[in-house]
Amino acid sequence: MYVEPLFHIVYSAFEVVGVLAIAAGFIVASVLSLTTWIRTRSFSEAFRMIRESFGGVILLGLEILVAADLVKTVAGNPTLNDVLVLSIIVLIRTILSFSLQMEIDGVAPWRRAMVTGPHIIAQSINRASS
């Protein structure tokens, strides 16, 4: 079938974008943290900044990588084993996302409105520029 190579390209693109998002996000989070430290001279504020902003970046990267795994599984002729592996990967990444969200927010997600990875990054940028 001619569609399978296209799905492989899409899958690979999602993986590259996910990894690049995390790598670039680390650089941005580091710059934000350094800016915060220079502005406030507070190590604790700078540390909080890098934790919050990089945590949001990791959440975003995990969401993109889950999309890559979904495309990869659906692209071919998925077997029961492929679906089981995908389910385990999604479960692990969901638990990681949940744990990161609790670590960043300090409260369980059901106690607070859901906040996405990009929203957390935007909040960190706003704090750094204030």
N, C-alpha and C positions, 0 to 999 in steps of 0.2 A: 504494500500500500504506500502511496506517495506522501501521505500525511505524517507518517512516523518520523521522518527526518525533521520535519517542521516542529513537531512536538519535542524532539530532542534538543533542537536549537532553543526553543522557548524554555525548556527545563534548565538548560545550561545557563541561559541568560538570567533566569531567576536566581540561580545559585550564585552567579557572579555578582549580581546586584545586591544580594543579601550579604555576602562577604564584604563587598565594597562599602556597603552602608555601615557595617560594624567598624571596619577599619577607618573610614573617614569620620565616623561618629566619635571614635576614640580621639582622633586628632582635634576635632571641634571641642569635645568635652575637656580635653587637656588645656586648650587655649582659654576656654571659659573659666576653668579652675585657676589658671595662672592669672588671668585678668582679675578675678575675684580676690585672689591673694594680694596682688599688687594694690588693688583699690582699698581693701579693708585691712590688710596685714594680719588677717585672722586665718590660721591654718585650718581651724575647724570649719569655717565658712567655705574655704577652698575645697576641703575634703568633701563636705556635703554637696557642693556644686558638682564635683566630678562624679560622685556616686549617683546623684539624681540624673544628671544629663547622660552619663554613659549607660546607666540602667535603662533609661528610655530608649537609647540607641540599640541596646541588646534586645529589648522587646520588639522593636521594629524589625531588626534583622531576623529574629526568630519567626515572626509572622511571614516574612518574605520566604524564608527557607521552608516553612511548612507548605506554602503555595508551590514551591519547586517540587517538593515530594509528592504533592497531589497531582501535579502535571505529569511527573515521571510515572506514577502508578497508573494513571488513566491513559497515558499515551499508547501503551502497548496492549497486549491482551492480558489483563490482570488475572492472576491466579489467586486462589484463596490464600496462598502463602504470601503473595505480594500485598494483598489487602491487610493481612494480619501484621506484617512488618510495618506497613504505613500506619496502622492503628497504634502500634506500640510507639513509633516515632512521634506521632501527633500527641499521644498521651504524655510522653516524656517532656516534649516541648511545652505542652500546656501546663504541666506541673512546674517547669522552670519559669514560665511566664508568670504564673500565679505567685510563685515564691518571690520573684523579682519585684512584682507589683506590690506585694506586701512589704518588702524591704524598703522600697522607694517611698511609699505612702505612709508607712508606719501603722496602717490599719488594714483590716480585711476588706477585700473589694466589695462585699455585700453591705458594708457599713458606710460606703462612700460611693458616689456616682462613678461609673467606670471611666477610667482615664486611659487613653491610648498612648502608645509610645511616642508618636509625633507631638501630642499635646504636652507630654512631660518634657520633651526637648525644648519646645517653645517656651514653657514656663522657666526652664533653666536659662535660656537666652535672655528672657525678660529680666530675670533676677541679676544676671551678669551685667546687663547694660544699665541698670538703675544706679 
